Amino acid sequence: MSKPDFAAMSRLSADIDLMADGKATGFVRVPHSVHRSAYGWIPIPIVRIKNGDGPNVLMQAGNHGDEWEGQIGLGNLIRSLEPKDIKGRLVILPSANFPAAMAGQRTSPIDDGNLNRSFPGNPEGTITEQIAHFIEHALLPGFDYSFDFHSGGSSLAYIPSALAARLGDEARMAKVLGMLKAFGAPVSYLAAAPQGGGRTFTSASFRQGVVSMGTELGGGGLVTPHSLKVAEDGMRRVLAHIGLLQGPVPAPTPTRLTEIGGDDYYVYASDAGLFEPLVDLGDEVAKDQPAARIHFHDTPWREPVTLTFKRDGLVLCKRIPTRCERGDCLFHLATDVVS
Ligand code: CA
């Protein structure tokens, strides 16, 4: 039996040719018939810049709508790059879950869909599932490299970081490590290997044979000059490293190579209440060190609960909002990769 034509199943289509030479800007159209617009479509911005032969590269941000460095950085890249500046093909999808980005939310206001938990998608599913299906089956095939620019969003903040999944294939892993070093975020980390059935863009890229890396650039719903500089300088250095961007790039910056492992790297809220952090991003902590207190503002005479770290590590990520519920992630750690 021949493989079904997944791309042809999609209701979505780009209104520019993604393979042609030159620079073109347009939209991926998502048909969406609603009260105010009977035959309307949702316009997801997309850009193609191509100059002859070279690597095929997809850069995406706004997978989570409230993560901004990638969206701003890719906008700046779109306006500054011309075909003569590159060799190969660069396709940019700066606000992949466009309804979420326009609402300033992690998830889509249309269907509550989390795009990065929706792959491989469904051509007949919700709007978010249709976007995931289009990205995995119509967009990703044929690319050599993909980049997914995340940050902590509204509820988390990270030390600006780049990340990649651990791969069994040593040659591919070496390629990815070279990309992390070229990107040059203050911290890089290796995460769990992509799963065949995984629901993230990383897993989608893995299934489609595309070498992929991502970022966690900052967060808290904010952009800072530092986090945006990490994003933009990193984008240019890594595009030059893989042979797409021609000409000078920002000077290299060192990265600290770390990894995140199992559940013991995380601290979760045990109770609903007010989260008092006892450490900050960048701190080096030890096993059993107090991480946070949770205060009970409904019964303030009750002693707060103290939560501790389950292992040593670097505080890579922390929760931003003070009010927490049981099960909210408060911190996660990273540890140096010992080679
Ligand atoms: Ca994210």
py3Dmol code that shows the C-alpha trace and the ligand (Angstrom):
import py3Dmol

protein = """\
ATOM      1  CA  MET A   1       0.000   0.000   0.000  1.00  0.00           C
ATOM      2  CA  SER A   2       1.406   3.414  -0.891  1.00  0.00           C
ATOM      3  CA  LYS A   3       1.735   6.090   1.760  1.00  0.00           C
ATOM      4  CA  PRO A   4      -1.303   8.410   1.895  1.00  0.00           C
ATOM      5  CA  ASP A   5      -0.709  11.975   0.678  1.00  0.00           C
ATOM      6  CA  PHE A   6      -0.946  13.673   4.075  1.00  0.00           C
ATOM      7  CA  ALA A   7      -0.173  17.123   2.637  1.00  0.00           C
ATOM      8  CA  ALA A   8      -3.099  16.890   0.228  1.00  0.00           C
ATOM      9  CA  MET A   9      -5.452  16.144   3.139  1.00  0.00           C
ATOM     10  CA  SER A  10      -4.794  19.558   4.720  1.00  0.00           C
ATOM     11  CA  ARG A  11      -7.374  22.320   4.433  1.00  0.00           C
ATOM     12  CA  LEU A  12      -4.523  24.789   4.929  1.00  0.00           C
ATOM     13  CA  SER A  13      -2.428  26.271   2.143  1.00  0.00           C
ATOM     14  CA  ALA A  14       0.308  28.891   1.786  1.00  0.00           C
ATOM     15  CA  ASP A  15      -0.520  31.711  -0.620  1.00  0.00           C
ATOM     16  CA  ILE A  16       3.152  31.993  -1.645  1.00  0.00           C
ATOM     17  CA  ASP A  17       5.328  29.420  -3.417  1.00  0.00           C
ATOM     18  CA  LEU A  18       7.594  28.017  -0.695  1.00  0.00           C
ATOM     19  CA  MET A  19      10.079  26.547  -3.202  1.00  0.00           C
ATOM     20  CA  ALA A  20      10.720  29.442  -5.629  1.00  0.00           C
ATOM     21  CA  ASP A  21      13.831  31.627  -5.738  1.00  0.00           C
ATOM     22  CA  GLY A  22      13.707  35.144  -4.268  1.00  0.00           C
ATOM     23  CA  LYS A  23      11.866  36.625  -1.298  1.00  0.00           C
ATOM     24  CA  ALA A  24       8.116  36.380  -0.800  1.00  0.00           C
ATOM     25  CA  THR A  25       5.823  37.205   2.111  1.00  0.00           C
ATOM     26  CA  GLY A  26       2.305  35.933   2.618  1.00  0.00           C
ATOM     27  CA  PHE A  27       0.056  33.795   4.736  1.00  0.00           C
ATOM     28  CA  VAL A  28      -0.852  30.224   5.488  1.00  0.00           C
ATOM     29  CA  ARG A  29      -4.629  30.340   5.185  1.00  0.00           C
ATOM     30  CA  VAL A  30      -6.648  28.406   7.751  1.00  0.00           C
ATOM     31  CA  PRO A  31     -10.298  28.263   6.642  1.00  0.00           C
ATOM     32  CA  HIS A  32     -12.434  29.353   9.598  1.00  0.00           C
ATOM     33  CA  SER A  33     -16.120  30.065   9.104  1.00  0.00           C
ATOM     34  CA  VAL A  34     -17.444  32.069  12.052  1.00  0.00           C
ATOM     35  CA  HIS A  35     -20.262  34.507  12.867  1.00  0.00           C
ATOM     36  CA  ARG A  36     -18.369  37.635  11.809  1.00  0.00           C
ATOM     37  CA  SER A  37     -16.803  36.056   8.707  1.00  0.00           C
ATOM     38  CA  ALA A  38     -18.694  33.318   6.912  1.00  0.00           C
ATOM     39  CA  TYR A  39     -16.071  32.351   4.310  1.00  0.00           C
ATOM     40  CA  GLY A  40     -13.064  33.719   6.199  1.00  0.00           C
ATOM     41  CA  TRP A  41      -9.598  32.367   6.876  1.00  0.00           C
ATOM     42  CA  ILE A  42      -7.045  32.902   9.638  1.00  0.00           C
ATOM     43  CA  PRO A  43      -3.841  34.472   8.224  1.00  0.00           C
ATOM     44  CA  ILE A  44      -0.670  32.870   9.662  1.00  0.00           C
ATOM     45  CA  PRO A  45       2.284  34.946   8.372  1.00  0.00           C
ATOM     46  CA  ILE A  46       4.924  33.021   6.407  1.00  0.00           C
ATOM     47  CA  VAL A  47       8.043  34.117   4.517  1.00  0.00           C
ATOM     48  CA  ARG A  48      10.311  32.411   2.014  1.00  0.00           C
ATOM     49  CA  ILE A  49      13.797  33.597   1.130  1.00  0.00           C
ATOM     50  CA  LYS A  50      15.695  31.472  -1.380  1.00  0.00           C
ATOM     51  CA  ASN A  51      18.880  31.833  -3.345  1.00  0.00           C
ATOM     52  CA  GLY A  52      19.899  28.776  -5.333  1.00  0.00           C
ATOM     53  CA  ASP A  53      21.334  25.654  -3.759  1.00  0.00           C
ATOM     54  CA  GLY A  54      22.152  25.281  -0.080  1.00  0.00           C
ATOM     55  CA  PRO A  55      20.534  24.041   3.105  1.00  0.00           C
ATOM     56  CA  ASN A  56      16.750  24.052   3.513  1.00  0.00           C
ATOM     57  CA  VAL A  57      15.909  25.688   6.843  1.00  0.00           C
ATOM     58  CA  LEU A  58      12.609  26.226   8.671  1.00  0.00           C
ATOM     59  CA  MET A  59      12.553  28.745  11.535  1.00  0.00           C
ATOM     60  CA  GLN A  60       9.469  28.918  13.710  1.00  0.00           C
ATOM     61  CA  ALA A  61       8.340  30.885  16.774  1.00  0.00           C
ATOM     62  CA  GLY A  62       4.969  31.509  18.402  1.00  0.00           C
ATOM     63  CA  ASN A  63       4.341  27.780  18.804  1.00  0.00           C
ATOM     64  CA  HIS A  64       3.255  29.063  22.192  1.00  0.00           C
ATOM     65  CA  GLY A  65       1.648  32.449  21.562  1.00  0.00           C
ATOM     66  CA  ASP A  66       2.986  34.238  24.661  1.00  0.00           C
ATOM     67  CA  GLU A  67       6.690  33.602  23.960  1.00  0.00           C
ATOM     68  CA  TRP A  68       7.994  36.705  22.297  1.00  0.00           C
ATOM     69  CA  GLU A  69      11.759  36.790  21.661  1.00  0.00           C
ATOM     70  CA  GLY A  70      11.501  34.423  18.708  1.00  0.00           C
ATOM     71  CA  GLN A  71       8.545  36.276  17.236  1.00  0.00           C
ATOM     72  CA  ILE A  72      10.319  39.655  17.403  1.00  0.00           C
ATOM     73  CA  GLY A  73      13.698  38.222  16.394  1.00  0.00           C
ATOM     74  CA  LEU A  74      12.283  36.451  13.355  1.00  0.00           C
ATOM     75  CA  GLY A  75      10.400  39.622  12.346  1.00  0.00           C
ATOM     76  CA  ASN A  76      13.679  41.543  12.457  1.00  0.00           C
ATOM     77  CA  LEU A  77      15.375  38.768  10.452  1.00  0.00           C
ATOM     78  CA  ILE A  78      12.599  38.799   7.832  1.00  0.00           C
ATOM     79  CA  ARG A  79      12.970  42.539   7.258  1.00  0.00           C
ATOM     80  CA  SER A  80      16.765  42.505   7.143  1.00  0.00           C
ATOM     81  CA  LEU A  81      17.530  39.460   4.950  1.00  0.00           C
ATOM     82  CA  GLU A  82      17.524  39.518   1.164  1.00  0.00           C
ATOM     83  CA  PRO A  83      18.152  36.533  -1.114  1.00  0.00           C
ATOM     84  CA  LYS A  84      21.730  37.704  -1.829  1.00  0.00           C
ATOM     85  CA  ASP A  85      22.506  37.302   1.907  1.00  0.00           C
ATOM     86  CA  ILE A  86      21.916  33.546   1.863  1.00  0.00           C
ATOM     87  CA  LYS A  87      22.601  30.335  -0.019  1.00  0.00           C
ATOM     88  CA  GLY A  88      19.730  27.859   0.095  1.00  0.00           C
ATOM     89  CA  ARG A  89      16.157  28.241   1.299  1.00  0.00           C
ATOM     90  CA  LEU A  90      14.867  29.803   4.512  1.00  0.00           C
ATOM     91  CA  VAL A  91      11.171  29.567   5.419  1.00  0.00           C
ATOM     92  CA  ILE A  92      10.044  31.530   8.479  1.00  0.00           C
ATOM     93  CA  LEU A  93       6.810  30.982  10.428  1.00  0.00           C
ATOM     94  CA  PRO A  94       7.106  33.613  13.173  1.00  0.00           C
ATOM     95  CA  SER A  95       3.744  33.074  14.925  1.00  0.00           C
ATOM     96  CA  ALA A  96       2.924  29.424  14.294  1.00  0.00           C
ATOM     97  CA  ASN A  97      -0.115  29.304  16.574  1.00  0.00           C
ATOM     98  CA  PHE A  98      -1.276  32.676  15.240  1.00  0.00           C
ATOM     99  CA  PRO A  99      -4.608  32.833  17.141  1.00  0.00           C
ATOM    100  CA  ALA A 100      -2.690  32.216  20.401  1.00  0.00           C
ATOM    101  CA  ALA A 101      -0.078  34.853  19.515  1.00  0.00           C
ATOM    102  CA  MET A 102      -2.756  37.460  18.707  1.00  0.00           C
ATOM    103  CA  ALA A 103      -4.383  36.746  22.077  1.00  0.00           C
ATOM    104  CA  GLY A 104      -1.004  36.852  23.882  1.00  0.00           C
ATOM    105  CA  GLN A 105      -1.685  33.375  25.233  1.00  0.00           C
ATOM    106  CA  ARG A 106       0.145  30.065  25.358  1.00  0.00           C
ATOM    107  CA  THR A 107      -2.849  28.265  23.904  1.00  0.00           C
ATOM    108  CA  SER A 108      -5.374  29.144  21.222  1.00  0.00           C
ATOM    109  CA  PRO A 109      -8.459  31.107  22.299  1.00  0.00           C
ATOM    110  CA  ILE A 110     -10.412  29.252  19.592  1.00  0.00           C
ATOM    111  CA  ASP A 111     -10.059  25.707  20.912  1.00  0.00           C
ATOM    112  CA  ASP A 112      -7.710  25.958  23.956  1.00  0.00           C
ATOM    113  CA  GLY A 113      -5.236  24.037  21.786  1.00  0.00           C
ATOM    114  CA  ASN A 114      -1.568  23.809  22.821  1.00  0.00           C
ATOM    115  CA  LEU A 115       0.151  23.534  19.420  1.00  0.00           C
ATOM    116  CA  ASN A 116       3.224  21.910  20.951  1.00  0.00           C
ATOM    117  CA  ARG A 117       1.059  19.073  22.314  1.00  0.00           C
ATOM    118  CA  SER A 118      -0.938  18.664  19.082  1.00  0.00           C
ATOM    119  CA  PHE A 119       1.467  16.963  16.661  1.00  0.00           C
ATOM    120  CA  PRO A 120       1.149  14.965  14.421  1.00  0.00           C
ATOM    121  CA  GLY A 121      -2.159  16.843  14.166  1.00  0.00           C
ATOM    122  CA  ASN A 122      -5.392  16.025  12.457  1.00  0.00           C
ATOM    123  CA  PRO A 123      -6.550  17.454   9.101  1.00  0.00           C
ATOM    124  CA  GLU A 124     -10.177  17.176  10.275  1.00  0.00           C
ATOM    125  CA  GLY A 125      -9.519  18.238  13.881  1.00  0.00           C
ATOM    126  CA  THR A 126      -9.661  21.532  15.773  1.00  0.00           C
ATOM    127  CA  ILE A 127      -7.947  24.623  14.338  1.00  0.00           C
ATOM    128  CA  THR A 128      -4.814  23.913  16.426  1.00  0.00           C
ATOM    129  CA  GLU A 129      -4.760  20.258  15.311  1.00  0.00           C
ATOM    130  CA  GLN A 130      -5.133  21.384  11.684  1.00  0.00           C
ATOM    131  CA  ILE A 131      -2.168  23.773  12.073  1.00  0.00           C
ATOM    132  CA  ALA A 132      -0.061  20.965  13.602  1.00  0.00           C
ATOM    133  CA  HIS A 133      -1.018  18.611  10.775  1.00  0.00           C
ATOM    134  CA  PHE A 134      -0.071  21.219   8.157  1.00  0.00           C
ATOM    135  CA  ILE A 135       3.301  21.912   9.802  1.00  0.00           C
ATOM    136  CA  GLU A 136       4.222  18.239  10.180  1.00  0.00           C
ATOM    137  CA  HIS A 137       2.942  16.892   6.869  1.00  0.00           C
ATOM    138  CA  ALA A 138       2.873  19.799   4.393  1.00  0.00           C
ATOM    139  CA  LEU A 139       5.673  22.042   5.685  1.00  0.00           C
ATOM    140  CA  LEU A 140       8.412  20.012   7.451  1.00  0.00           C
ATOM    141  CA  PRO A 141       9.157  17.334   4.811  1.00  0.00           C
ATOM    142  CA  GLY A 142      12.077  18.419   2.642  1.00  0.00           C
ATOM    143  CA  PHE A 143      13.809  20.601   5.235  1.00  0.00           C
ATOM    144  CA  ASP A 144      17.319  19.787   6.441  1.00  0.00           C
ATOM    145  CA  TYR A 145      17.047  21.850   9.652  1.00  0.00           C
ATOM    146  CA  SER A 146      14.256  23.186  11.847  1.00  0.00           C
ATOM    147  CA  PHE A 147      14.357  25.692  14.704  1.00  0.00           C
ATOM    148  CA  ASP A 148      11.598  26.286  17.254  1.00  0.00           C
ATOM    149  CA  PHE A 149      12.093  29.446  19.327  1.00  0.00           C
ATOM    150  CA  HIS A 150      10.392  29.129  22.708  1.00  0.00           C
ATOM    151  CA  SER A 151      10.758  31.007  25.954  1.00  0.00           C
ATOM    152  CA  GLY A 152       9.153  30.519  29.343  1.00  0.00           C
ATOM    153  CA  GLY A 153       5.895  32.240  28.404  1.00  0.00           C
ATOM    154  CA  SER A 154       3.662  33.891  30.973  1.00  0.00           C
ATOM    155  CA  SER A 155       4.143  31.361  33.769  1.00  0.00           C
ATOM    156  CA  LEU A 156       7.881  30.499  33.627  1.00  0.00           C
ATOM    157  CA  ALA A 157      11.234  32.233  33.198  1.00  0.00           C
ATOM    158  CA  TYR A 158      14.474  30.635  31.960  1.00  0.00           C
ATOM    159  CA  ILE A 159      18.111  31.581  31.887  1.00  0.00           C
ATOM    160  CA  PRO A 160      18.226  32.252  28.104  1.00  0.00           C
ATOM    161  CA  SER A 161      18.946  28.764  26.768  1.00  0.00           C
ATOM    162  CA  ALA A 162      19.180  26.675  23.641  1.00  0.00           C
ATOM    163  CA  LEU A 163      18.190  23.029  23.686  1.00  0.00           C
ATOM    164  CA  ALA A 164      18.076  19.868  21.678  1.00  0.00           C
ATOM    165  CA  ALA A 165      16.851  16.349  22.174  1.00  0.00           C
ATOM    166  CA  ARG A 166      19.360  13.577  22.839  1.00  0.00           C
ATOM    167  CA  LEU A 167      19.751  11.491  19.700  1.00  0.00           C
ATOM    168  CA  GLY A 168      20.994   7.915  19.431  1.00  0.00           C
ATOM    169  CA  ASP A 169      22.605   8.682  16.055  1.00  0.00           C
ATOM    170  CA  GLU A 170      26.095   9.955  16.943  1.00  0.00           C
ATOM    171  CA  ALA A 171      26.684  11.842  13.683  1.00  0.00           C
ATOM    172  CA  ARG A 172      23.383  13.714  14.079  1.00  0.00           C
ATOM    173  CA  MET A 173      24.102  14.398  17.749  1.00  0.00           C
ATOM    174  CA  ALA A 174      27.488  15.891  16.828  1.00  0.00           C
ATOM    175  CA  LYS A 175      25.747  18.117  14.268  1.00  0.00           C
ATOM    176  CA  VAL A 176      23.224  19.306  16.868  1.00  0.00           C
ATOM    177  CA  LEU A 177      25.958  19.998  19.447  1.00  0.00           C
ATOM    178  CA  GLY A 178      27.734  22.127  16.832  1.00  0.00           C
ATOM    179  CA  MET A 179      24.509  24.072  16.310  1.00  0.00           C
ATOM    180  CA  LEU A 180      24.044  24.662  20.070  1.00  0.00           C
ATOM    181  CA  LYS A 181      27.638  25.918  20.336  1.00  0.00           C
ATOM    182  CA  ALA A 182      27.215  28.209  17.330  1.00  0.00           C
ATOM    183  CA  PHE A 183      23.953  29.622  18.730  1.00  0.00           C
ATOM    184  CA  GLY A 184      25.909  30.491  21.882  1.00  0.00           C
ATOM    185  CA  ALA A 185      23.136  30.970  24.455  1.00  0.00           C
ATOM    186  CA  PRO A 186      24.427  31.380  28.035  1.00  0.00           C
ATOM    187  CA  VAL A 187      23.220  27.817  28.751  1.00  0.00           C
ATOM    188  CA  SER A 188      22.482  24.907  26.396  1.00  0.00           C
ATOM    189  CA  TYR A 189      20.781  21.751  27.530  1.00  0.00           C
ATOM    190  CA  LEU A 190      20.006  18.297  26.249  1.00  0.00           C
ATOM    191  CA  ALA A 191      16.518  16.967  26.889  1.00  0.00           C
ATOM    192  CA  ALA A 192      14.975  13.514  26.626  1.00  0.00           C
ATOM    193  CA  ALA A 193      15.156  11.735  23.270  1.00  0.00           C
ATOM    194  CA  PRO A 194      12.225  12.443  20.925  1.00  0.00           C
ATOM    195  CA  GLN A 195       9.534   9.769  20.947  1.00  0.00           C
ATOM    196  CA  GLY A 196       8.080   8.283  17.780  1.00  0.00           C
ATOM    197  CA  GLY A 197       4.607   9.143  19.014  1.00  0.00           C
ATOM    198  CA  GLY A 198       5.616  12.452  20.624  1.00  0.00           C
ATOM    199  CA  ARG A 199       3.292  15.424  20.351  1.00  0.00           C
ATOM    200  CA  THR A 200       5.883  18.231  20.124  1.00  0.00           C
ATOM    201  CA  PHE A 201       7.419  20.023  17.148  1.00  0.00           C
ATOM    202  CA  THR A 202      10.729  18.347  18.066  1.00  0.00           C
ATOM    203  CA  SER A 203       9.094  14.930  17.706  1.00  0.00           C
ATOM    204  CA  ALA A 204       7.435  16.040  14.452  1.00  0.00           C
ATOM    205  CA  SER A 205      10.839  17.119  13.088  1.00  0.00           C
ATOM    206  CA  PHE A 206      12.352  13.799  14.207  1.00  0.00           C
ATOM    207  CA  ARG A 207       9.607  11.829  12.413  1.00  0.00           C
ATOM    208  CA  GLN A 208      10.192  13.844   9.239  1.00  0.00           C
ATOM    209  CA  GLY A 209      13.971  13.344   9.354  1.00  0.00           C
ATOM    210  CA  VAL A 210      14.734  17.031  10.034  1.00  0.00           C
ATOM    211  CA  VAL A 211      17.651  18.012  12.322  1.00  0.00           C
ATOM    212  CA  SER A 212      16.121  20.273  14.972  1.00  0.00           C
ATOM    213  CA  MET A 213      17.031  22.554  17.842  1.00  0.00           C
ATOM    214  CA  GLY A 214      15.049  24.906  20.037  1.00  0.00           C
ATOM    215  CA  THR A 215      15.369  27.586  22.668  1.00  0.00           C
ATOM    216  CA  GLU A 216      13.977  28.730  25.989  1.00  0.00           C
ATOM    217  CA  LEU A 217      14.992  32.363  25.722  1.00  0.00           C
ATOM    218  CA  GLY A 218      13.546  34.028  28.800  1.00  0.00           C
ATOM    219  CA  GLY A 219       9.915  34.373  29.660  1.00  0.00           C
ATOM    220  CA  GLY A 220       7.606  35.856  32.235  1.00  0.00           C
ATOM    221  CA  GLY A 221       5.641  37.307  29.342  1.00  0.00           C
ATOM    222  CA  LEU A 222       8.479  39.810  28.861  1.00  0.00           C
ATOM    223  CA  VAL A 223      11.199  40.593  26.352  1.00  0.00           C
ATOM    224  CA  THR A 224      14.465  42.051  27.654  1.00  0.00           C
ATOM    225  CA  PRO A 225      17.324  43.582  25.632  1.00  0.00           C
ATOM    226  CA  HIS A 226      19.516  40.673  26.803  1.00  0.00           C
ATOM    227  CA  SER A 227      17.103  37.864  25.891  1.00  0.00           C
ATOM    228  CA  LEU A 228      16.390  39.412  22.483  1.00  0.00           C
ATOM    229  CA  LYS A 229      20.115  39.808  21.787  1.00  0.00           C
ATOM    230  CA  VAL A 230      20.691  36.133  22.669  1.00  0.00           C
ATOM    231  CA  ALA A 231      17.909  35.243  20.208  1.00  0.00           C
ATOM    232  CA  GLU A 232      19.001  37.445  17.331  1.00  0.00           C
ATOM    233  CA  ASP A 233      22.765  36.924  17.544  1.00  0.00           C
ATOM    234  CA  GLY A 234      22.164  33.189  17.970  1.00  0.00           C
ATOM    235  CA  MET A 235      19.891  32.994  14.929  1.00  0.00           C
ATOM    236  CA  ARG A 236      22.536  34.625  12.730  1.00  0.00           C
ATOM    237  CA  ARG A 237      25.444  32.566  14.071  1.00  0.00           C
ATOM    238  CA  VAL A 238      23.623  29.255  13.688  1.00  0.00           C
ATOM    239  CA  LEU A 239      22.373  30.115  10.179  1.00  0.00           C
ATOM    240  CA  ALA A 240      25.973  30.887   9.197  1.00  0.00           C
ATOM    241  CA  HIS A 241      27.208  27.711  10.926  1.00  0.00           C
ATOM    242  CA  ILE A 242      24.940  25.490   8.827  1.00  0.00           C
ATOM    243  CA  GLY A 243      25.986  27.302   5.645  1.00  0.00           C
ATOM    244  CA  LEU A 244      22.841  29.302   4.856  1.00  0.00           C
ATOM    245  CA  LEU A 245      23.744  32.851   5.949  1.00  0.00           C
ATOM    246  CA  GLN A 246      26.678  34.425   4.096  1.00  0.00           C
ATOM    247  CA  GLY A 247      28.859  37.305   5.296  1.00  0.00           C
ATOM    248  CA  PRO A 248      29.850  38.459   8.789  1.00  0.00           C
ATOM    249  CA  VAL A 249      27.968  37.385  11.923  1.00  0.00           C
ATOM    250  CA  PRO A 250      28.127  38.489  15.592  1.00  0.00           C
ATOM    251  CA  ALA A 251      31.197  37.352  17.552  1.00  0.00           C
ATOM    252  CA  PRO A 252      30.864  33.912  19.153  1.00  0.00           C
ATOM    253  CA  THR A 253      29.806  33.618  22.790  1.00  0.00           C
ATOM    254  CA  PRO A 254      30.446  30.603  25.041  1.00  0.00           C
ATOM    255  CA  THR A 255      27.661  28.278  26.156  1.00  0.00           C
ATOM    256  CA  ARG A 256      27.510  26.030  29.237  1.00  0.00           C
ATOM    257  CA  LEU A 257      26.429  22.567  28.119  1.00  0.00           C
ATOM    258  CA  THR A 258      23.990  20.976  30.564  1.00  0.00           C
ATOM    259  CA  GLU A 259      21.258  18.374  30.606  1.00  0.00           C
ATOM    260  CA  ILE A 260      17.955  17.827  32.323  1.00  0.00           C
ATOM    261  CA  GLY A 261      17.080  14.372  33.495  1.00  0.00           C
ATOM    262  CA  GLY A 262      14.160  12.838  35.322  1.00  0.00           C
ATOM    263  CA  ASP A 263      11.567  13.935  37.845  1.00  0.00           C
ATOM    264  CA  ASP A 264      14.198  14.770  40.471  1.00  0.00           C
ATOM    265  CA  TYR A 265      15.206  17.854  38.443  1.00  0.00           C
ATOM    266  CA  TYR A 266      11.784  19.448  39.085  1.00  0.00           C
ATOM    267  CA  VAL A 267      10.069  21.051  42.072  1.00  0.00           C
ATOM    268  CA  TYR A 268       6.266  21.096  41.930  1.00  0.00           C
ATOM    269  CA  ALA A 269       3.785  22.869  44.209  1.00  0.00           C
ATOM    270  CA  SER A 270       2.426  20.451  46.800  1.00  0.00           C
ATOM    271  CA  ASP A 271      -0.425  22.780  47.753  1.00  0.00           C
ATOM    272  CA  ALA A 272      -2.391  25.744  46.459  1.00  0.00           C
ATOM    273  CA  GLY A 273      -1.253  29.060  47.895  1.00  0.00           C
ATOM    274  CA  LEU A 274       1.335  31.780  47.467  1.00  0.00           C
ATOM    275  CA  PHE A 275       4.733  30.741  46.062  1.00  0.00           C
ATOM    276  CA  GLU A 276       7.701  32.303  47.851  1.00  0.00           C
ATOM    277  CA  PRO A 277      10.904  31.421  45.933  1.00  0.00           C
ATOM    278  CA  LEU A 278      13.949  30.931  48.175  1.00  0.00           C
ATOM    279  CA  VAL A 279      16.459  30.846  45.297  1.00  0.00           C
ATOM    280  CA  ASP A 280      16.764  32.616  41.956  1.00  0.00           C
ATOM    281  CA  LEU A 281      17.626  31.781  38.363  1.00  0.00           C
ATOM    282  CA  GLY A 282      21.318  30.975  37.997  1.00  0.00           C
ATOM    283  CA  ASP A 283      21.778  29.817  41.621  1.00  0.00           C
ATOM    284  CA  GLU A 284      23.646  26.560  42.214  1.00  0.00           C
ATOM    285  CA  VAL A 285      21.657  24.512  44.700  1.00  0.00           C
ATOM    286  CA  ALA A 286      22.197  21.309  46.668  1.00  0.00           C
ATOM    287  CA  LYS A 287      19.990  18.300  47.381  1.00  0.00           C
ATOM    288  CA  ASP A 288      17.598  18.964  50.296  1.00  0.00           C
ATOM    289  CA  GLN A 289      18.169  22.742  50.100  1.00  0.00           C
ATOM    290  CA  PRO A 290      14.911  24.693  50.655  1.00  0.00           C
ATOM    291  CA  ALA A 291      13.533  25.794  47.270  1.00  0.00           C
ATOM    292  CA  ALA A 292      10.280  27.533  48.113  1.00  0.00           C
ATOM    293  CA  ARG A 293       7.657  28.132  50.735  1.00  0.00           C
ATOM    294  CA  ILE A 294       3.943  27.998  50.008  1.00  0.00           C
ATOM    295  CA  HIS A 295       1.889  30.351  52.135  1.00  0.00           C
ATOM    296  CA  PHE A 296      -1.783  29.778  52.898  1.00  0.00           C
ATOM    297  CA  HIS A 297      -3.513  33.112  52.524  1.00  0.00           C
ATOM    298  CA  ASP A 298      -6.879  31.508  53.188  1.00  0.00           C
ATOM    299  CA  THR A 299      -5.576  30.416  56.635  1.00  0.00           C
ATOM    300  CA  PRO A 300      -2.576  32.705  57.251  1.00  0.00           C
ATOM    301  CA  TRP A 301      -2.091  31.427  60.847  1.00  0.00           C
ATOM    302  CA  ARG A 302      -1.105  28.065  59.331  1.00  0.00           C
ATOM    303  CA  GLU A 303       2.646  27.492  58.934  1.00  0.00           C
ATOM    304  CA  PRO A 304       3.825  27.648  55.298  1.00  0.00           C
ATOM    305  CA  VAL A 305       4.989  24.431  53.647  1.00  0.00           C
ATOM    306  CA  THR A 306       8.691  24.332  52.734  1.00  0.00           C
ATOM    307  CA  LEU A 307       9.660  22.450  49.555  1.00  0.00           C
ATOM    308  CA  THR A 308      13.204  21.253  48.928  1.00  0.00           C
ATOM    309  CA  PHE A 309      15.310  20.342  45.894  1.00  0.00           C
ATOM    310  CA  LYS A 310      15.629  16.627  45.271  1.00  0.00           C
ATOM    311  CA  ARG A 311      19.154  16.907  43.813  1.00  0.00           C
ATOM    312  CA  ASP A 312      22.082  19.291  43.183  1.00  0.00           C
ATOM    313  CA  GLY A 313      21.955  21.508  40.111  1.00  0.00           C
ATOM    314  CA  LEU A 314      21.750  24.882  38.409  1.00  0.00           C
ATOM    315  CA  VAL A 315      18.406  26.719  38.687  1.00  0.00           C
ATOM    316  CA  LEU A 316      17.530  26.988  34.979  1.00  0.00           C
ATOM    317  CA  CYS A 317      13.797  27.739  35.182  1.00  0.00           C
ATOM    318  CA  LYS A 318      11.408  29.190  37.740  1.00  0.00           C
ATOM    319  CA  ARG A 319       7.718  29.966  38.027  1.00  0.00           C
ATOM    320  CA  ILE A 320       6.662  33.623  37.665  1.00  0.00           C
ATOM    321  CA  PRO A 321       3.108  34.033  39.111  1.00  0.00           C
ATOM    322  CA  THR A 322       2.998  33.975  42.909  1.00  0.00           C
ATOM    323  CA  ARG A 323      -0.403  32.314  43.209  1.00  0.00           C
ATOM    324  CA  CYS A 324       0.043  28.582  42.607  1.00  0.00           C
ATOM    325  CA  GLU A 325      -2.009  25.407  42.494  1.00  0.00           C
ATOM    326  CA  ARG A 326      -0.958  21.889  43.461  1.00  0.00           C
ATOM    327  CA  GLY A 327       0.917  20.454  40.460  1.00  0.00           C
ATOM    328  CA  ASP A 328       2.351  23.743  39.158  1.00  0.00           C
ATOM    329  CA  CYS A 329       6.039  23.598  38.216  1.00  0.00           C
ATOM    330  CA  LEU A 330       7.990  25.975  40.511  1.00  0.00           C
ATOM    331  CA  PHE A 331      11.576  25.233  39.444  1.00  0.00           C
ATOM    332  CA  HIS A 332      13.619  22.981  37.299  1.00  0.00           C
ATOM    333  CA  LEU A 333      17.322  22.321  37.435  1.00  0.00           C
ATOM    334  CA  ALA A 334      20.017  21.464  34.918  1.00  0.00           C
ATOM    335  CA  THR A 335      23.340  19.701  35.527  1.00  0.00           C
ATOM    336  CA  ASP A 336      26.593  19.958  33.597  1.00  0.00           C
ATOM    337  CA  VAL A 337      27.203  17.334  30.936  1.00  0.00           C
ATOM    338  CA  VAL A 338      30.258  15.387  32.035  1.00  0.00           C
ATOM    339  CA  SER A 339      32.058  14.212  28.919  1.00  0.00           C
TER     340      SER A 339
END
"""
ligand_1 = """\
1
CA
Ca 7.143 27.093 25.162
"""
view = py3Dmol.view(width=600, height=400)
view.addModel(protein, "pdb")
view.setStyle({"model": 0}, {"cartoon": {"style": "trace"}})
view.addModel(ligand_1, "xyz")
view.setStyle({"model": 1}, {"stick": {}})
view.zoomTo()
view.show()
